[in-house]
């Protein structure tokens, strides 16, 4: 009898150990803290102040004083045309104008001659001025689209070459392209749902693919009211203006902008992987007294790692993330895998094994 009793006790203990192993699951704990929600997009760095500059008249290029990459100040001469013909025209127009002044404007005919001569003189002065190309603001030359001896309209085969990526937002027109590299922006395309969370004045953080560890700050300054559609995805262009520009940042660099669209402080939080949504209902699996119960919850702000829970879960509750199997993705991009391969099947779960 003692022998049989010992064997029975050992069998019972072995069975209990197996059951415990079968029902062991990995859990996460509902906590209290803050949740931050953000949206992001990528784009190329461009100048918010750029200009394609052209001569004010036609002619042959006599001199180019700059090349791509040069920094210039407002009023600097960038290039000039051969102005011999323009100067001759100005001299003739001036003589005619002075003669009209001497003749007076006493009659309608004399007045008409005076107006005609005056206008011709002014036009001749503008033509001479148009032979000189000046910088309208301080900036960096991003392209020179012409060469000495060529025409004032320039061409894409000029002696100057565009700086890498500098054409972003500036186009290819103009004899010389100028950009203010201290005033930068990025135009990112946000999905329809993300764009709805944006508004002007929101702060943004900008990172760069080619500059690990370098971060710039910006601000949402414009949200285009008209969407573009690509691969059946509706997107809205949004302009982010830099408020702080690191010295390493250059035009044309690829960047990612992240905009914080919501923040909740001192709220009940759970890992986003523990939350499931199906059939319009959002639930979590609560583990209490060894029983797993699928519990509906009301969620608030949803971040990339944490989700705010407004009701249905309390701080300290133990939750079981959805189990995953190889090749299967859960409702939230794949939650944590339960120890032992997930939830026990059949009636292994306390309370009849139902969720």
Secondary structure as GFF3:
##gff-version 3
##sequence-region A 1 355
A	DSSP	alpha_helix	2	23	.	.	.	ID=ss1
A	DSSP	beta_strand	28	29	.	.	.	ID=ss2
A	DSSP	beta_strand	31	47	.	.	.	ID=ss3
A	DSSP	beta_strand	50	53	.	.	.	ID=ss4
A	DSSP	beta_strand	61	64	.	.	.	ID=ss5
A	DSSP	beta_strand	71	72	.	.	.	ID=ss6
A	DSSP	beta_strand	77	81	.	.	.	ID=ss7
A	DSSP	alpha_helix	84	103	.	.	.	ID=ss8
A	DSSP	alpha_helix	108	129	.	.	.	ID=ss9
A	DSSP	beta_strand	132	134	.	.	.	ID=ss10
A	DSSP	beta_strand	139	144	.	.	.	ID=ss11
A	DSSP	beta_strand	176	179	.	.	.	ID=ss12
A	DSSP	beta_strand	184	191	.	.	.	ID=ss13
A	DSSP	alpha_helix	192	195	.	.	.	ID=ss14
A	DSSP	beta_strand	203	208	.	.	.	ID=ss15
A	DSSP	beta_strand	211	223	.	.	.	ID=ss16
A	DSSP	beta_strand	228	230	.	.	.	ID=ss17
A	DSSP	beta_strand	233	244	.	.	.	ID=ss18
A	DSSP	beta_strand	254	271	.	.	.	ID=ss19
A	DSSP	three_ten_helix	272	274	.	.	.	ID=ss20
A	DSSP	beta_strand	276	278	.	.	.	ID=ss21
A	DSSP	beta_strand	281	288	.	.	.	ID=ss22
A	DSSP	beta_strand	291	296	.	.	.	ID=ss23
A	DSSP	beta_strand	298	302	.	.	.	ID=ss24
A	DSSP	beta_strand	306	311	.	.	.	ID=ss25
A	DSSP	beta_strand	318	319	.	.	.	ID=ss26
###
